[in-house]
Amino acid sequence: MVIHNRILACLALLASAAGGAAQQPASEHQEHPVRRFLGDIWTDQKAIWSSPFRMNKHQFTRIALPLAAGTAALIASDRDATQLFPNTPD
């Protein structure tokens, strides 16, 4: 019976230690989720908008150059393309 009580006491001690390790200390300051969300958006947008300035030569010739050429072709053919579609009263 004494061994059984000791085993139960050890298991209770281990369970309380494991539960305490899973909880964060109350003194530790956590950032508000909305503030963290806005900070993440800012970081993501900064990375997206500054990415053209961080391209290497291979990325420039494979991505940026064809994208710029396609955009220029669409802009140049815009006036002709509008003549092909009927004018609808929206």
C-alpha positions in Angstrom: 0.0 0.0 0.0 2.9 2.4 0.8 4.4 1.8 -2.7 1.1 2.4 -4.3 0.7 5.7 -2.5 4.3 6.7 -3.5 3.6 5.8 -7.2 0.4 7.9 -7.1 2.3 10.8 -5.5 5.0 10.7 -8.2 2.4 10.5 -11.0 0.6 13.5 -9.5 3.8 15.4 -9.2 4.7 14.6 -12.9 1.3 15.6 -14.1 1.4 19.0 -12.2 4.9 19.7 -13.6 3.8 18.9 -17.1 0.7 21.0 -16.8 2.8 23.9 -15.5 5.3 23.7 -18.3 2.5 23.9 -20.9 1.3 27.2 -19.4 3.1 30.4 -20.1 4.1 32.6 -17.2 1.7 35.5 -16.4 4.5 38.0 -16.2 5.5 37.4 -19.9 4.0 40.1 -22.1 2.3 38.8 -25.2 1.6 41.0 -28.3 -2.0 41.6 -29.1 -3.2 39.4 -32.1 -4.5 42.4 -34.1 -1.2 44.3 -33.6 0.8 41.2 -34.7 -1.6 40.7 -37.7 -1.0 44.3 -38.8 2.7 43.9 -38.4 2.7 40.8 -40.5 0.7 42.6 -43.2 3.3 45.4 -43.2 6.2 43.0 -43.4 4.6 41.0 -46.3 3.7 44.1 -48.3 7.2 45.5 -47.8 8.7 42.2 -49.2 6.2 42.1 -52.1 6.8 45.7 -53.2 10.5 45.7 -52.8 11.0 42.3 -54.6 11.7 43.8 -58.0 14.7 45.6 -56.6 16.1 42.3 -55.2 16.0 40.3 -58.5 19.0 38.6 -60.0 19.7 38.6 -63.7 18.1 35.2 -64.3 14.8 36.3 -62.6 14.8 39.5 -64.5 15.1 37.8 -67.9 12.6 35.0 -67.0 10.0 37.0 -65.1 10.2 40.8 -65.3 11.1 41.2 -69.0 8.3 39.0 -70.4 5.8 40.5 -67.9 6.8 44.0 -69.0 6.6 43.0 -72.7 3.1 41.5 -72.3 1.9 44.6 -70.4 3.2 46.9 -73.2 1.5 44.7 -75.8 -1.8 44.8 -74.0 -1.6 48.6 -73.6 -0.6 49.1 -77.3 -3.5 46.9 -78.5 -6.1 48.4 -76.1 -7.6 50.9 -78.6 -7.9 48.2 -81.3 -9.5 45.7 -78.8 -12.1 48.2 -77.7 -13.4 48.5 -81.3 -14.0 44.7 -81.4 -16.4 44.7 -78.5 -19.9 46.1 -78.7 -20.7 49.2 -76.6 -23.3 48.3 -74.0 -25.3 50.7 -71.9 -24.2 49.8 -68.3 
